[in-house]
Amino acid sequence: MNAPLALDRAAGAREVLAPRCVTLDVTRLLRRAGCATPTGIDRVELAYARALLALPTARFEAMLPGLGRMDYARPALARLVARFEQRWAEGLPPGPGPVAQAWAGLRVRPRSDSGAVRLIVSHQHLDRLDRHRARRGEKLCIYLHDAIPAQFPEYARPGGAERHRRRLRNAARCADAILVNSQATARAVAPYLADAARQPPLIVAPLGIEPCWTRRPGAVAASPPYFLCVGTIEPRKNHLLLLQIWRAMAERAPDATPRLVLAGRRGWENEQVLDLLDRCPALRGHVVEAGRVGDAALAELIAGARAVLMPSFAEGFGLPVAEALAAGVPVIASDLPALRETGGDVPDYLDPLDGLGWMAAVQDYARMDSPMRAAQMGRMTRWSAPSWDAHFAQVLPFLGAL
């Protein structure tokens, strides 16, 4: 990992690393102004907005239907970033006033400077990218977070698989450079680049972790013990495995069964999981839905957990793994390449279909003298949290080279 870059250093030092002019698309960020809690992509976009606000030459834009690309004022974005940081920490919706204010920073866009780099770090416009032509001399850099809906259409919303394939094809055809979060994502998008017969430069830049997730002095797992699963309740996250395990444990030994806390909203295509949550008597009192929680509350939940569980069938990066390990909390995760990239040799990895293996691991970790948990805590001393400074130490020179 690259040496950290202090983004608050003198402007002159920053400009050596950055392109002469980079324009960040913040359309999706504006549309998230009314949301109480962030997604993983929201966290990435917020980090990019914060970092590029520190660059004097950076510009910002948003795409409006019928109007096209419009400038977004730097002071308005600075206020919006500060508002996001506060509201997402609290987990509270901002109300109608701030949502309207978020769009007040738009203004007519002057002609772009020759040699500018346009940067899109969400998948917001990628399915219709060919409708928005680049300006003369402009380079386009796209951040691809994963190829999961295209790879695994069974986990996508109806129509989501083809929409994501279109995004990937457009990125392959139009991008002058591509950023990805893991080697696993790089391998997943490679066939789309090959189909387009183009090889735009691509770098793997792991995502950073915010300071709120770092280990808290004196933090210990709660008693009675609980386990935490973080993420939208959707088929890809494999909540069904955990609910079946908890039902079996609760039916055999209800008094000895730890709690399972689910942090995340209810998603799609989930009838069997929702039926268990709503109607299974054995799970009552043993499985708790925390729903959407702000970052401060989520950090508290992570800090008190015996372990964070991530039994997913597919991931592009695995932010909850990094956030848990940064907090000094063990992780039990599916044996996926992306999660191994993020967690290294620290977590205990299991096949996402190995129900008996997951049950045995949970029962071991629930013990106060758990040998598996103690072994992972020992391995954790060798793990270093990825930082946004290291991320931008890779990305900014890459953009500058365009």
C-alpha positions as semicolon CSV with decimal commas, in nm:
position;residue;x (nm);y (nm);z (nm)
1;M;0,000;0,000;0,000
2;N;0,125;0,344;-0,086
3;A;0,249;0,581;0,182
4;P;-0,029;0,808;0,312
5;L;-0,087;1,142;0,151
6;A;-0,195;1,422;0,382
7;L;-0,469;1,593;0,183
8;D;-0,449;1,907;0,395
9;R;-0,092;1,984;0,293
10;A;-0,001;2,297;0,099
11;A;-0,185;2,341;-0,228
12;G;0,138;2,332;-0,423
13;A;0,219;1,983;-0,299
14;R;-0,127;1,863;-0,393
15;E;-0,114;2,007;-0,741
16;V;0,200;1,810;-0,823
17;L;-0,001;1,490;-0,777
18;A;-0,334;1,597;-0,924
19;P;-0,441;1,661;-1,285
20;R;-0,449;2,022;-1,395
21;C;-0,829;2,015;-1,383
22;V;-1,054;1,734;-1,259
23;T;-1,434;1,758;-1,264
24;L;-1,621;1,532;-1,022
25;D;-1,978;1,433;-1,105
26;V;-2,188;1,474;-0,786
27;T;-2,533;1,399;-0,930
28;R;-2,593;1,091;-0,720
29;L;-2,466;1,261;-0,408
30;L;-2,724;1,537;-0,455
31;R;-2,998;1,278;-0,498
32;R;-2,895;1,120;-0,167
33;A;-2,948;1,444;0,024
34;G;-3,274;1,316;0,172
35;C;-3,136;0,982;0,293
36;A;-3,072;0,919;0,660
37;T;-2,794;0,663;0,622
38;P;-2,525;0,604;0,356
39;T;-2,462;0,309;0,130
40;G;-2,110;0,193;0,054
41;I;-2,108;0,391;-0,270
42;D;-2,228;0,697;-0,078
43;R;-1,922;0,667;0,146
44;V;-1,695;0,653;-0,158
45;E;-1,856;0,957;-0,321
46;L;-1,837;1,156;0,000
47;A;-1,467;1,073;0,035
48;Y;-1,402;1,188;-0,323
49;A;-1,597;1,510;-0,273
50;R;-1,404;1,584;0,047
51;A;-1,067;1,508;-0,113
52;L;-1,128;1,709;-0,429
53;L;-1,260;2,006;-0,235
54;A;-0,903;2,025;-0,104
55;L;-0,773;2,070;-0,459
56;P;-0,800;2,433;-0,580
57;T;-0,828;2,332;-0,945
58;A;-1,104;2,074;-0,897
59;R;-1,452;2,144;-1,031
60;F;-1,788;1,980;-0,972
61;E;-2,090;1,911;-1,188
62;A;-2,430;1,743;-1,192
63;M;-2,642;1,600;-1,471
64;L;-3,004;1,717;-1,504
65;P;-3,259;1,562;-1,742
66;G;-3,317;1,795;-2,034
67;L;-3,043;2,036;-1,923
68;G;-2,735;1,815;-1,941
69;R;-2,418;1,885;-1,746
70;M;-2,424;2,183;-1,511
71;D;-2,162;2,323;-1,277
72;Y;-2,204;2,276;-0,904
73;A;-2,066;2,553;-0,685
74;R;-1,772;2,461;-0,461
75;P;-1,908;2,644;-0,149
76;A;-2,242;2,466;-0,187
77;L;-2,068;2,129;-0,208
78;A;-1,855;2,206;0,099
79;R;-2,174;2,279;0,294
80;L;-2,339;1,965;0,161
81;V;-2,043;1,746;0,259
82;A;-2,046;1,888;0,613
83;R;-2,421;1,826;0,632
84;F;-2,384;1,467;0,512
85;E;-2,113;1,396;0,767
86;Q;-2,332;1,524;1,050
87;R;-2,664;1,374;0,943
88;W;-2,525;1,035;0,844
89;A;-2,345;1,007;1,175
90;E;-2,677;1,066;1,351
91;G;-2,882;0,855;1,110
92;L;-3,153;1,122;1,081
93;P;-3,321;1,244;0,759
94;P;-3,251;1,611;0,691
95;G;-3,608;1,717;0,611
96;P;-3,730;1,896;0,294
97;G;-3,534;2,221;0,339
98;P;-3,182;2,076;0,310
99;V;-3,290;1,857;0,017
100;A;-3,399;2,163;-0,179
101;Q;-3,086;2,349;-0,073
102;A;-2,870;2,067;-0,210
103;W;-2,976;2,157;-0,566
104;A;-2,932;2,530;-0,513
105;G;-2,562;2,506;-0,600
106;L;-2,631;2,433;-0,966
107;R;-2,535;2,690;-1,225
108;V;-2,485;2,712;-1,600
109;R;-2,166;2,536;-1,696
110;P;-1,897;2,729;-1,882
111;R;-1,689;2,559;-2,146
112;S;-1,455;2,297;-1,999
113;D;-1,082;2,352;-1,999
114;S;-0,893;2,148;-2,254
115;G;-0,723;1,855;-2,085
116;A;-0,977;1,826;-1,802
117;V;-1,050;1,486;-1,649
118;R;-1,416;1,406;-1,589
119;L;-1,454;1,168;-1,295
120;I;-1,764;0,956;-1,224
121;V;-1,734;0,750;-0,906
122;S;-2,084;0,601;-0,896
123;H;-2,278;0,394;-1,147
124;Q;-2,533;0,676;-1,178
125;H;-2,518;0,761;-1,552
126;L;-2,331;0,464;-1,690
127;D;-2,633;0,295;-1,849
128;R;-2,689;0,608;-2,064
129;L;-2,335;0,734;-2,091
130;D;-2,338;0,745;-2,469
131;R;-2,599;1,024;-2,457
132;H;-2,362;1,263;-2,281
133;R;-2,072;1,342;-2,508
134;A;-1,735;1,435;-2,372
135;R;-1,616;1,788;-2,436
136;R;-1,320;1,842;-2,665
137;G;-0,995;1,733;-2,506
138;E;-1,173;1,591;-2,199
139;K;-1,074;1,254;-2,055
140;L;-1,326;1,031;-1,878
141;C;-1,236;0,822;-1,573
142;I;-1,496;0,585;-1,427
143;Y;-1,499;0,406;-1,092
144;L;-1,648;0,055;-1,120
145;H;-1,747;-0,083;-0,781
146;D;-1,842;-0,433;-0,897
147;A;-1,993;-0,640;-1,176
148;I;-2,225;-0,835;-0,944
149;P;-2,567;-0,772;-1,109
150;A;-2,421;-0,879;-1,444
151;Q;-2,235;-1,178;-1,300
152;F;-2,517;-1,294;-1,072
153;P;-2,851;-1,181;-1,221
154;E;-3,035;-1,402;-0,971
155;Y;-2,946;-1,149;-0,698
156;A;-3,048;-0,838;-0,893
157;R;-3,377;-0,654;-0,905
158;P;-3,588;-0,728;-1,214
159;G;-3,413;-0,566;-1,508
160;G;-3,106;-0,488;-1,299
161;A;-2,878;-0,741;-1,466
162;E;-2,920;-0,604;-1,818
163;R;-2,895;-0,246;-1,690
164;H;-2,562;-0,324;-1,526
165;R;-2,433;-0,503;-1,834
166;R;-2,512;-0,186;-2,027
167;R;-2,319;0,018;-1,770
168;L;-2,016;-0,205;-1,805
169;R;-2,031;-0,204;-2,185
170;N;-2,059;0,176;-2,187
171;A;-1,768;0,209;-1,945
172;A;-1,557;-0,020;-2,160
173;R;-1,645;0,175;-2,476
174;C;-1,623;0,532;-2,342
175;A;-1,377;0,546;-2,051
176;D;-1,022;0,667;-2,094
177;A;-0,933;0,516;-1,755
178;I;-1,098;0,291;-1,498
179;L;-1,068;0,269;-1,120
180;V;-1,170;-0,043;-0,927
181;N;-1,168;-0,131;-0,558
182;S;-1,018;-0,481;-0,570
183;Q;-0,841;-0,732;-0,788
184;A;-1,164;-0,934;-0,778
185;T;-1,352;-0,645;-0,938
186;A;-1,073;-0,598;-1,194
187;R;-1,111;-0,964;-1,297
188;A;-1,490;-0,931;-1,311
189;V;-1,488;-0,630;-1,546
190;A;-1,207;-0,764;-1,768
191;P;-1,440;-0,955;-2,007
192;Y;-1,632;-0,635;-2,082
193;L;-1,310;-0,454;-2,170
194;A;-1,208;-0,744;-2,391
195;D;-1,546;-0,743;-2,569
196;A;-1,502;-0,371;-2,642
197;A;-1,154;-0,441;-2,783
198;R;-1,014;-0,161;-2,565
199;Q;-0,762;-0,162;-2,287
200;P;-0,796;0,169;-2,100
201;P;-0,551;0,198;-1,811
202;L;-0,693;0,049;-1,492
203;I;-0,574;0,062;-1,132
204;V;-0,689;-0,115;-0,818
205;A;-0,726;0,138;-0,536
206;P;-0,868;-0,016;-0,215
207;L;-1,128;0,193;-0,036
208;G;-1,037;0,382;0,280
209;I;-1,185;0,366;0,628
210;E;-1,316;0,668;0,815
211;P;-1,168;0,744;1,161
212;C;-1,501;0,666;1,334
213;W;-1,444;0,294;1,277
214;T;-1,103;0,274;1,442
215;R;-1,043;0,075;1,758
216;R;-1,175;0,236;2,075
217;P;-0,957;0,212;2,388
218;G;-1,112;-0,022;2,641
219;A;-1,388;-0,144;2,407
220;V;-1,497;-0,499;2,488
221;A;-1,763;-0,732;2,350
222;A;-2,101;-0,693;2,515
223;S;-2,250;-0,938;2,761
224;P;-2,479;-1,119;2,691
225;P;-2,306;-1,176;2,359
226;Y;-2,442;-1,079;2,019
227;F;-2,329;-1,112;1,660
228;L;-2,376;-0,843;1,396
229;C;-2,457;-0,865;1,026
230;V;-2,431;-0,536;0,832
231;G;-2,597;-0,475;0,497
232;T;-2,924;-0,452;0,309
233;I;-3,139;-0,760;0,361
234;E;-3,122;-0,902;0,008
235;P;-3,057;-1,253;-0,130
236;R;-2,692;-1,189;-0,217
237;K;-2,611;-1,117;0,148
238;N;-2,729;-1,466;0,247
239;H;-2,925;-1,369;0,559
240;L;-3,123;-1,688;0,512
241;L;-2,824;-1,896;0,623
242;L;-2,794;-1,700;0,948
243;L;-3,166;-1,716;1,024
244;Q;-3,172;-2,093;0,973
245;I;-2,871;-2,129;1,204
246;W;-3,028;-1,911;1,472
247;R;-3,358;-2,097;1,449
248;A;-3,179;-2,429;1,498
249;M;-2,978;-2,296;1,796
250;A;-3,283;-2,134;1,955
251;E;-3,493;-2,449;1,922
252;R;-3,221;-2,665;2,080
253;A;-3,096;-2,435;2,357
254;P;-3,287;-2,104;2,375
255;D;-3,117;-1,987;2,694
256;A;-2,769;-2,043;2,548
257;T;-2,837;-1,878;2,210
258;P;-2,667;-1,541;2,153
259;R;-2,851;-1,261;1,979
260;L;-2,814;-1,180;1,612
261;V;-2,843;-0,811;1,524
262;L;-2,922;-0,718;1,162
263;A;-2,816;-0,363;1,069
264;G;-2,961;-0,267;0,732
265;R;-3,288;-0,196;0,559
266;R;-3,515;-0,461;0,410
267;G;-3,439;-0,505;0,041
268;W;-3,586;-0,699;-0,251
269;E;-3,672;-1,054;-0,362
270;N;-3,667;-1,169;0,000
271;E;-3,998;-1,333;0,082
272;Q;-3,857;-1,634;0,268
273;V;-3,622;-1,422;0,481
274;L;-3,894;-1,172;0,567
275;D;-4,135;-1,455;0,654
276;L;-3,879;-1,589;0,902
277;L;-3,823;-1,247;1,053
278;D;-4,193;-1,172;1,084
279;R;-4,345;-1,508;1,162
280;C;-4,091;-1,755;1,308
281;P;-4,159;-1,795;1,685
282;A;-3,814;-1,944;1,754
283;L;-3,638;-1,628;1,635
284;R;-3,828;-1,387;1,859
285;G;-3,594;-1,238;2,113
286;H;-3,293;-1,396;1,944
287;V;-3,285;-1,196;1,618
288;V;-3,314;-0,817;1,632
289;E;-3,359;-0,591;1,330
290;A;-3,181;-0,262;1,395
291;G;-3,278;-0,140;1,047
292;R;-3,105;0,170;0,915
293;V;-2,867;0,310;1,175
294;G;-2,639;0,612;1,165
295;D;-2,263;0,573;1,163
296;A;-2,226;0,654;1,532
297;A;-2,478;0,386;1,632
298;L;-2,329;0,138;1,384
299;A;-1,981;0,196;1,525
300;E;-2,120;0,118;1,872
301;L;-2,287;-0,199;1,745
302;I;-1,964;-0,315;1,580
303;A;-1,755;-0,240;1,888
304;G;-1,976;-0,455;2,112
305;A;-2,014;-0,757;1,884
306;R;-1,849;-1,093;1,943
307;A;-1,796;-1,093;1,566
308;V;-1,927;-0,935;1,249
309;L;-2,078;-1,197;1,018
310;M;-2,060;-1,165;0,640
311;P;-2,195;-1,479;0,472
312;S;-2,241;-1,315;0,128
313;F;-2,247;-1,504;-0,200
314;A;-2,070;-1,220;-0,386
315;E;-1,890;-0,896;-0,296
316;G;-1,685;-0,634;-0,476
317;F;-1,486;-0,512;-0,175
318;G;-1,650;-0,580;0,162
319;L;-1,650;-0,255;0,361
320;P;-1,801;-0,417;0,675
321;V;-1,498;-0,647;0,693
322;A;-1,258;-0,352;0,691
323;E;-1,473;-0,150;0,932
324;A;-1,495;-0,434;1,182
325;L;-1,123;-0,514;1,172
326;A;-1,041;-0,144;1,203
327;A;-1,252;-0,144;1,521
328;G;-1,063;-0,447;1,653
329;V;-1,365;-0,676;1,615
330;P;-1,333;-1,026;1,464
331;V;-1,500;-1,123;1,138
332;I;-1,644;-1,450;1,014
333;A;-1,686;-1,419;0,638
334;S;-1,758;-1,609;0,322
335;D;-1,451;-1,740;0,146
336;L;-1,463;-1,492;-0,143
337;P;-1,160;-1,343;-0,322
338;A;-1,274;-0,984;-0,258
339;L;-1,317;-1,046;0,115
340;R;-0,976;-1,214;0,137
341;E;-0,823;-0,910;-0,031
342;T;-0,981;-0,686;0,231
343;G;-0,933;-0,900;0,540
344;G;-0,611;-1,082;0,455
345;D;-0,547;-1,383;0,677
346;V;-0,729;-1,235;0,978
347;P;-1,097;-1,342;0,948
348;D;-1,221;-1,697;0,966
349;Y;-1,348;-1,782;0,617
350;L;-1,622;-2,035;0,546
351;D;-1,815;-2,151;0,242
352;P;-2,143;-1,954;0,229
353;L;-2,334;-2,285;0,197
354;D;-2,164;-2,454;0,493
355;G;-2,439;-2,416;0,749
356;L;-2,289;-2,657;1,001
357;G;-1,950;-2,486;0,974
358;W;-2,105;-2,144;1,035
359;M;-2,303;-2,276;1,332
360;A;-1,992;-2,429;1,487
361;A;-1,799;-2,103;1,443
362;V;-2,078;-1,893;1,596
363;Q;-2,109;-2,127;1,893
364;D;-1,732;-2,117;1,949
365;Y;-1,716;-1,735;1,923
366;A;-2,006;-1,700;2,166
367;R;-1,798;-1,858;2,442
368;M;-1,611;-1,618;2,669
369;D;-1,305;-1,846;2,635
370;S;-1,342;-1,897;2,259
371;P;-1,018;-2,034;2,112
372;M;-1,116;-1,933;1,757
373;R;-1,188;-1,575;1,862
374;A;-0,865;-1,553;2,061
375;A;-0,669;-1,679;1,760
376;Q;-0,823;-1,416;1,533
377;M;-0,754;-1,140;1,783
378;G;-0,391;-1,248;1,770
379;R;-0,383;-1,237;1,390
380;M;-0,544;-0,894;1,392
381;T;-0,224;-0,730;1,515
382;R;-0,077;-0,789;1,167
383;W;-0,360;-0,611;0,984
384;S;-0,354;-0,244;0,888
385;A;-0,668;-0,051;0,800
386;P;-0,680;0,090;0,445
387;S;-0,683;0,468;0,445
388;W;-0,828;0,729;0,213
389;D;-0,492;0,904;0,213
390;A;-0,334;0,592;0,062
391;H;-0,622;0,563;-0,182
392;F;-0,577;0,915;-0,316
393;A;-0,200;0,878;-0,318
394;Q;-0,266;0,623;-0,594
395;V;-0,559;0,788;-0,766
396;L;-0,445;1,148;-0,802
397;P;-0,120;1,071;-0,988
398;F;-0,314;0,824;-1,204
399;L;-0,558;1,100;-1,301
400;G;-0,271;1,340;-1,354
401;A;-0,110;1,101;-1,601
402;L;-0,420;1,118;-1,823
